[in-house]
Amino acid sequence: MEGRKLGWIPTAGHAPESGQQSRLNIEYASFREIIDTGAPLGRAVVTIIGVVAELGMRRARLEGRHIGCRPLDLDRAAILGDRRRG
């Protein structure tokens, strides 16, 4: 692996998008899943994982499930009052 730019990720799910990797000339080797994005098969596996994740998120949205963090329930008037009071 000499001469290659390598980054460490705990699992393949933490890898940046494959397009972002290629634009920045970054390769990842996940030692847990044995995936090396410097090789064609590794790039294909990361792409497939990403596609499956997108499909899962789409299905969850269609079923009405929430994706991501829930929005905070804030009292805007109280926050602005606190700011004015210092």
N, C-alpha and C positions, 0 to 999 in steps of 0.2 A: 504494500500500500504506500510505498515511498513515492513522493512527488504528487500525491493526490490530496486534495482538500477534503478532509473528513470532518463531519460533525457527529455528535453523539446524541441519540434520542432514546428515551426509555422504552418506547414501543413504536410500532409503525403508525399507530394512530396519532402520534405527536408530530409526524413529519409534515413539513410545509407542502403546499401543492406542488405537483411535479413540474408545472410550467414555471413556477417561481424558482425551483431548484435549478432548472436548466438555464434560465436567464442569469442567475447568479453564479453559475458553474459550481454548484455545491453537490456533493455526494454524501449520502448517509449510509451507515452500516448499522443495522439494528441487530445486536447480538442475541436478543431474546427470540426474535422471529427468524433470524438468519436471513435478513434481507439486505442486499447491497445495491444501492441505486446507481452505482457506477457500472453495473452490468445490465444488459438489455432485459434479462429475466427479472431482475430486481425492480427495474423501472416499471415493467408490465404488472408485477404484483402490487406495487404501490398504487398504480392507476386503477387496477381492479378493486382494491380495498376502498379507494375513494369513491368509485362508482357505486359500489354496494352501500356505502355509508350514505351517499346522496339519495339513493332509492329508499333506504330506510327512513330517512328524515322526511322525504316527500310523502311516504305512506303515513307516517305519524301525523303530519299536518292535515292530510286528507281525512284522517280519522278523528281530527279535532284535538289531538294531544299537543301540548305546548312544547316547543323546542327552545332550549336555552334558559337563561335566568329570567325569572318573573320580574316585571317592572316594579319599582319601589312605589309604595303608597305613601306619598309625602304630603304634608300640609304646607303648601306654598306660602300662604299668608303668614303662618307662624314662623317659617324660616326667614322671610323678608323682615318680619318684626324683630326677630332675634338679631339680624344683621344691623338693623338701624340702631338697636340698643347697644350694640358692640359686644 
